Amino acid sequence: MRTKVAIIGSGPSGLLLGQLLTEAGIDNLILDRVGKEYILGRVRAGVLEEGTVGLLGKAKSDSRLLSDGLPHDGFSLAFDGRDHRIDLFGLAGGKRVMVYGQTELTRDLMDRRELAGAKTIYEAGNVTPCDFDRSTPYVTYQKDRTTHRIDCDFIAGCDGFHGASRKAVSERSMQTFEKVYPFGWLGILAETPPVSHELIYANHPLGFALCSMRSASRSRYYIQCPLDEKVADWSDDRFWDELRRRLPDHHAEAVVTAPSFEKSIAPLRSFVAEPMRFGRLFLAGDAAHIVPPTGAKGLNLAASDVHYLFSGLIEFYTDRSSAGIDDYSARALSRVWKAVRFSWWMTTIMHRFPDTSDFDQKIQEAELDYLTHSRAASTALAENYVGLPY
């Protein structure tokens, strides 16, 4: 079997790249080690930058997003028992974000791919990128007790942090940077209207809390918790009580509770692998970097990687120039590190750390006060939150 671009991973980055290539008439094939329903069962983020929305439009996969997505012109920073609204639209030159669940985005891309007749191979075992340091790379996989081979021009590793793509690169060819945070997020999903029409990021002596949503009738809530907490120890009632404690009174009173249908604890980390290109293998999305969810950058960073990679591949196939793919790693990493910095900063100012001293706490409080009373500081926050330009 042969294709021009073999894409490993059918999460949002792999699907988005595949559909952009398909719409441009560039043959591609996607492989994933798990099945379609498993992928659609994963619960992930849902705040989209305008750049991400634009790429979905280019991939002709945005009709439901535009009809069902929730445009947000701002969000609230809550501390000292009060709300401090960040006017994204006013501060960031008329830009906004869109709230739309990643599961729905993934479904839209899958549906469009099937409609276009592009090929995806699910439940492909032992997927392995090979000879990507040569001009004739290929990918092998196992299915139905048979080993298969896909010859290609390029391999896109969009298979996440634990995928095969980054593992195929020798350690001496890559440098990694990592920061592990001493807490996690306990999150729930519930069929209940959100407490506010915009997101609420709360800094409280008991720890961080986030009030988010997936739709007008489905809410996503998080609270900061120690890494050794167990989901089984948190009943729904205990979670709702703790969430209320961390919100300003008027929000706490407005919380509508319901049984959760998903509950999990996510550890927080920052991780970057450099470079993001190894011969004819390109890493994109979580295969190359992880950010804490505080800044809503994970999915959007994957989309920006796809933008740079797709642009380079288009240039290669239409102009026979390798300039775009040669610059891919540098261009992608420049934006990655800015987003990593922003996510680290948001995490630092909004969470209570175990080793925080009284002095550290006063500095955090001063930072939040300055941030919400300085137009320059609020503008910097807004520009990063809505997404820096590609």
C-alpha positions as CSV (number, residue, x, y, z in Angstrom):
1,M,0.0,0.0,0.0
2,R,1.2,3.5,-0.8
3,T,0.2,7.0,0.2
4,K,1.8,10.4,0.2
5,V,1.3,11.2,3.9
6,A,0.9,8.5,6.5
7,I,-0.7,9.9,9.6
8,I,-0.4,8.0,12.9
9,G,-3.2,8.9,15.3
10,S,-6.9,9.8,14.7
11,G,-7.3,12.4,17.4
12,P,-8.0,16.0,16.5
13,S,-4.6,16.8,15.1
14,G,-4.4,13.7,12.9
15,L,-7.9,14.1,11.7
16,L,-7.5,17.8,11.0
17,L,-4.3,17.3,9.1
18,G,-5.8,14.4,7.2
19,Q,-8.9,16.4,6.2
20,L,-6.9,19.5,5.2
21,L,-4.7,17.3,3.0
22,T,-7.8,15.5,1.5
23,E,-9.5,18.8,0.7
24,A,-6.3,19.9,-1.0
25,G,-6.2,16.7,-3.1
26,I,-3.1,15.2,-1.3
27,D,-3.5,11.5,-0.7
28,N,-3.2,10.5,3.0
29,L,-4.0,7.6,5.3
30,I,-4.7,7.6,9.0
31,L,-3.9,4.7,11.4
32,D,-4.9,4.4,15.0
33,R,-4.3,1.6,17.5
34,V,-7.8,1.9,19.0
35,G,-11.3,1.9,17.5
36,K,-13.5,4.8,16.5
37,E,-16.0,4.5,19.4
38,Y,-13.1,4.5,21.9
39,I,-11.8,7.7,20.5
40,L,-15.2,9.3,20.6
41,G,-15.6,8.2,24.2
42,R,-12.7,10.3,25.4
43,V,-13.5,13.5,27.2
44,R,-11.3,16.4,26.5
45,A,-11.1,20.2,26.3
46,G,-13.5,22.5,24.5
47,V,-12.2,26.1,24.2
48,L,-11.2,26.9,20.6
49,E,-9.1,29.8,19.4
50,E,-10.2,31.6,16.3
51,G,-7.3,30.1,14.4
52,T,-8.5,26.6,15.2
53,V,-12.1,27.5,14.1
54,G,-10.6,28.8,10.9
55,L,-8.7,25.6,10.2
56,L,-11.9,23.6,10.8
57,G,-13.6,25.8,8.2
58,K,-10.8,25.1,5.7
59,A,-11.3,21.4,6.4
60,K,-15.0,21.9,5.7
61,S,-15.8,20.5,9.1
62,D,-17.3,23.5,10.9
63,S,-21.0,23.4,10.2
64,R,-22.1,22.0,13.6
65,L,-19.4,24.1,15.3
66,L,-20.9,27.3,13.8
67,S,-24.5,26.4,14.7
68,D,-24.0,24.7,18.1
69,G,-20.8,26.3,19.4
70,L,-20.9,28.9,22.1
71,P,-18.9,32.1,21.3
72,H,-17.4,33.7,24.4
73,D,-16.3,37.3,24.5
74,G,-14.8,37.1,28.0
75,F,-14.3,35.1,31.2
76,S,-14.2,35.7,34.9
77,L,-11.2,35.7,37.3
78,A,-12.7,35.1,40.7
79,F,-10.7,35.9,43.9
80,D,-11.3,37.7,47.2
81,G,-14.9,36.5,46.9
82,R,-15.5,38.8,43.8
83,D,-15.6,38.5,40.0
84,H,-13.2,40.3,37.7
85,R,-14.3,40.0,34.1
86,I,-11.6,39.9,31.4
87,D,-13.1,41.4,28.2
88,L,-11.5,39.3,25.6
89,F,-13.3,40.9,22.7
90,G,-12.5,44.4,23.8
91,L,-9.0,43.8,24.8
92,A,-7.8,41.5,22.0
93,G,-9.0,43.5,19.0
94,G,-12.4,41.9,18.4
95,K,-11.3,38.3,18.9
96,R,-13.1,35.7,20.9
97,V,-13.0,32.0,21.7
98,M,-15.6,29.3,20.9
99,V,-16.7,26.7,23.4
100,Y,-17.3,23.4,21.6
101,G,-16.5,19.9,23.0
102,Q,-13.5,18.1,21.6
103,T,-15.6,15.0,21.2
104,E,-18.0,16.8,18.9
105,L,-15.1,18.3,16.9
106,T,-13.6,14.8,16.5
107,R,-16.9,13.4,15.4
108,D,-17.3,16.2,12.8
109,L,-13.8,15.5,11.3
110,M,-14.5,11.8,11.2
111,D,-17.8,12.3,9.5
112,R,-16.3,14.6,6.9
113,R,-13.4,12.2,6.3
114,E,-15.9,9.3,5.7
115,L,-17.9,11.5,3.4
116,A,-14.8,12.4,1.4
117,G,-13.9,8.7,1.1
118,A,-10.5,9.1,2.8
119,K,-9.2,6.0,4.5
120,T,-8.7,5.4,8.2
121,I,-7.5,2.1,9.6
122,Y,-8.6,1.6,13.2
123,E,-7.4,-1.0,15.6
124,A,-4.0,-1.2,13.9
125,G,-1.6,-3.0,16.3
126,N,2.1,-2.3,16.8
127,V,2.2,0.8,14.5
128,T,5.8,1.6,13.8
129,P,7.3,4.4,11.7
130,C,10.4,3.2,9.8
131,D,13.3,4.6,7.8
132,F,12.1,8.2,8.3
133,D,15.8,9.3,8.2
134,R,15.8,8.2,4.5
135,S,14.0,9.3,1.4
136,T,11.7,6.2,1.5
137,P,10.0,6.1,4.9
138,Y,7.2,3.6,5.6
139,V,4.9,2.5,8.4
140,T,4.2,-1.0,9.5
141,Y,1.2,-2.3,11.5
142,Q,-0.5,-5.5,12.4
143,K,-4.2,-6.3,11.8
144,D,-6.0,-9.6,11.5
145,R,-2.8,-11.4,12.5
146,T,-1.0,-10.0,9.4
147,T,1.8,-7.4,9.2
148,H,1.1,-4.7,6.7
149,R,3.3,-2.0,5.2
150,I,2.5,1.5,4.0
151,D,5.1,3.3,1.9
152,C,4.9,7.1,1.9
153,D,6.7,10.4,1.4
154,F,6.2,11.6,4.9
155,I,5.0,10.4,8.3
156,A,3.0,12.7,10.7
157,G,3.1,11.5,14.3
158,C,-0.1,12.7,15.8
159,D,-0.5,9.8,18.2
160,G,-0.3,11.6,21.6
161,F,2.1,11.6,24.5
162,H,2.3,7.8,24.8
163,G,2.2,7.1,21.1
164,A,4.8,5.2,18.9
165,S,6.0,8.2,16.9
166,R,8.1,10.0,19.5
167,K,9.3,6.7,20.9
168,A,10.7,5.8,17.5
169,V,13.2,8.7,17.7
170,S,16.5,7.9,19.3
171,E,17.0,9.8,22.6
172,R,20.3,11.3,21.4
173,S,18.3,13.1,18.6
174,M,15.9,14.8,20.9
175,Q,15.9,17.1,23.9
176,T,13.0,17.1,26.3
177,F,11.8,19.6,28.9
178,E,9.4,18.8,31.6
179,K,7.7,20.3,34.7
180,V,5.4,18.2,36.8
181,Y,3.0,20.1,39.0
182,P,2.3,18.9,42.6
183,F,-1.5,18.7,42.1
184,G,-4.2,17.6,39.7
185,W,-7.6,18.5,38.6
186,L,-10.6,16.5,39.7
187,G,-13.3,17.1,37.0
188,I,-16.9,16.0,36.4
189,L,-19.3,16.3,33.6
190,A,-23.0,16.7,34.3
191,E,-26.2,17.3,32.4
192,T,-26.9,20.6,34.1
193,P,-26.9,24.2,32.9
194,P,-23.6,26.0,33.6
195,V,-23.4,28.4,36.5
196,S,-22.5,31.2,34.2
197,H,-22.6,32.0,30.5
198,E,-18.8,32.5,30.6
199,L,-16.0,30.5,32.2
200,I,-15.0,31.2,35.8
201,Y,-11.4,30.7,36.9
202,A,-11.4,30.8,40.7
203,N,-8.4,31.3,43.0
204,H,-9.3,30.3,46.6
205,P,-7.4,29.4,49.8
206,L,-8.8,25.9,49.4
207,G,-7.4,25.6,45.9
208,F,-8.3,26.4,42.3
209,A,-11.7,25.8,40.7
210,L,-13.0,26.1,37.1
211,C,-16.5,26.4,36.0
212,S,-16.8,25.5,32.3
213,M,-19.3,24.0,29.9
214,R,-19.7,21.8,26.8
215,S,-23.1,23.2,25.8
216,A,-26.0,25.2,27.3
217,S,-27.1,22.1,29.1
218,R,-23.9,20.3,29.9
219,S,-21.4,21.6,32.4
220,R,-17.8,20.7,33.1
221,Y,-16.4,21.6,36.5
222,Y,-12.9,21.2,38.0
223,I,-11.3,21.6,41.4
224,Q,-7.6,21.4,42.3
225,C,-6.8,18.3,44.4
226,P,-3.6,16.5,45.6
227,L,-2.1,14.0,43.3
228,D,-2.8,11.1,45.7
229,E,-6.6,11.7,45.8
230,K,-8.8,8.8,44.6
231,V,-11.8,9.4,42.4
232,A,-13.7,6.7,44.4
233,D,-13.4,8.9,47.5
234,W,-15.3,11.7,45.9
235,S,-19.1,11.3,45.8
236,D,-21.0,13.8,43.7
237,D,-22.3,15.5,46.8
238,R,-18.8,16.0,48.2
239,F,-17.6,17.5,44.8
240,W,-20.5,19.9,44.6
241,D,-20.0,21.1,48.2
242,E,-16.3,21.6,47.6
243,L,-16.9,23.5,44.4
244,R,-19.3,25.9,46.1
245,R,-16.8,26.6,48.8
246,R,-14.3,27.9,46.2
247,L,-16.7,30.2,44.3
248,P,-18.0,33.7,45.2
249,D,-21.3,33.5,47.0
250,H,-23.5,34.5,44.1
251,H,-22.0,31.8,41.9
252,A,-22.1,29.2,44.7
253,E,-25.8,29.9,45.1
254,A,-26.5,29.5,41.4
255,V,-24.8,26.1,41.0
256,V,-27.3,23.6,39.7
257,T,-26.3,20.0,40.7
258,A,-27.0,16.8,38.9
259,P,-25.5,13.3,38.9
260,S,-22.1,13.2,37.1
261,F,-21.7,10.9,34.1
262,E,-17.9,11.3,34.0
263,K,-15.5,11.9,36.8
264,S,-11.7,11.7,36.7
265,I,-8.4,13.2,38.0
266,A,-6.0,14.6,35.6
267,P,-2.4,15.3,36.6
268,L,-0.8,18.6,35.4
269,R,2.5,18.8,33.5
270,S,4.4,20.8,31.0
271,F,6.4,18.9,28.4
272,V,8.1,19.8,25.2
273,A,10.2,17.7,22.8
274,E,12.7,19.4,20.5
275,P,13.0,19.3,17.6
276,M,9.6,18.4,16.1
277,R,11.0,17.0,12.8
278,F,13.3,14.0,12.3
279,G,14.0,13.5,8.7
280,R,10.6,12.7,7.1
281,L,8.8,12.2,10.5
282,F,7.0,15.2,12.0
283,L,5.6,15.3,15.5
284,A,2.4,17.3,16.1
285,G,0.1,17.9,19.1
286,D,0.6,15.9,22.3
287,A,3.2,13.7,20.7
288,A,5.5,16.8,20.9
289,H,4.2,18.8,23.8
290,I,1.8,18.8,26.8
291,V,0.5,21.9,28.6
292,P,-1.6,22.1,31.8
293,P,-5.2,22.9,30.8
294,T,-5.3,26.2,32.8
295,G,-4.6,28.2,29.6
296,A,-6.9,26.2,27.3
297,K,-4.0,25.6,24.9
298,G,-3.6,21.9,24.4
299,L,-6.0,21.3,21.5
300,N,-5.2,24.8,20.0
301,L,-1.5,24.0,20.0
302,A,-2.2,20.8,18.1
303,A,-4.1,22.8,15.6
304,S,-1.3,25.4,15.2
305,D,1.2,22.5,14.6
306,V,-1.2,21.2,11.9
307,H,-1.3,24.7,10.3
308,Y,2.5,24.8,10.0
309,L,2.8,21.2,8.8
310,F,0.0,21.5,6.3
311,S,1.4,24.7,4.9
312,G,4.8,23.1,4.5
313,L,3.4,20.0,2.8
314,I,1.3,22.1,0.4
315,E,4.4,24.1,-0.5
316,F,6.3,20.8,-1.1
317,Y,3.6,19.3,-3.4
318,T,2.6,22.4,-5.3
319,D,5.8,24.3,-5.6
320,R,8.3,21.5,-5.1
321,S,9.9,23.5,-2.3
322,S,11.0,22.1,1.0
323,A,11.4,25.4,2.7
324,G,8.1,25.0,4.6
325,I,8.8,21.6,6.0
326,D,12.4,22.6,6.7
327,D,11.1,25.5,8.9
328,Y,8.3,23.4,10.5
329,S,10.0,22.6,13.8
330,A,11.3,26.2,14.4
331,R,8.0,27.8,13.5
332,A,5.9,25.4,15.5
333,L,8.2,25.5,18.6
334,S,8.2,29.3,18.6
335,R,4.5,29.3,19.2
336,V,4.6,26.2,21.4
337,W,6.9,27.8,23.9
338,K,4.9,31.0,24.1
339,A,1.8,28.9,24.9
340,V,3.8,26.8,27.4
341,R,4.8,30.0,29.1
342,F,1.3,31.3,29.2
343,S,-0.1,28.0,30.6
344,W,2.6,27.8,33.2
345,W,1.9,31.4,34.2
346,M,-1.9,30.9,34.5
347,T,-1.3,27.8,36.5
348,T,1.1,29.6,38.8
349,I,-1.2,32.5,39.6
350,M,-4.4,30.5,40.0
351,H,-3.4,27.5,42.1
352,R,-2.3,27.1,45.7
353,F,1.1,25.2,45.8
354,P,2.0,23.0,48.8
355,D,5.2,24.9,49.5
356,T,3.7,28.4,49.1
357,S,4.9,30.7,51.9
358,D,3.0,33.7,53.3
359,F,5.3,35.9,51.1
360,D,4.5,33.9,48.0
361,Q,0.8,34.1,48.7
362,K,1.0,37.9,49.0
363,I,2.8,38.1,45.7
364,Q,0.1,35.9,44.0
365,E,-2.6,38.2,45.4
366,A,-0.7,41.3,44.2
367,E,-0.3,39.7,40.8
368,L,-4.1,39.1,40.5
369,D,-4.9,42.5,41.7
370,Y,-2.5,44.1,39.2
371,L,-3.7,41.9,36.4
372,T,-7.4,42.9,36.8
373,H,-6.8,46.6,37.3
374,S,-4.1,47.3,34.7
375,R,-5.4,47.5,31.1
376,A,-1.9,46.6,29.8
377,A,-1.8,43.4,31.9
378,S,-5.3,42.5,31.1
379,T,-4.6,43.0,27.4
380,A,-1.6,40.6,27.5
381,L,-3.8,38.0,29.2
382,A,-6.5,38.4,26.6
383,E,-4.1,38.3,23.6
384,N,-2.6,35.0,24.8
385,Y,-6.0,33.5,25.8
386,V,-7.6,34.1,22.4
387,G,-4.5,32.8,20.7
388,L,-1.4,34.4,19.3
389,P,-1.2,34.7,15.5
390,Y,0.2,31.9,13.4
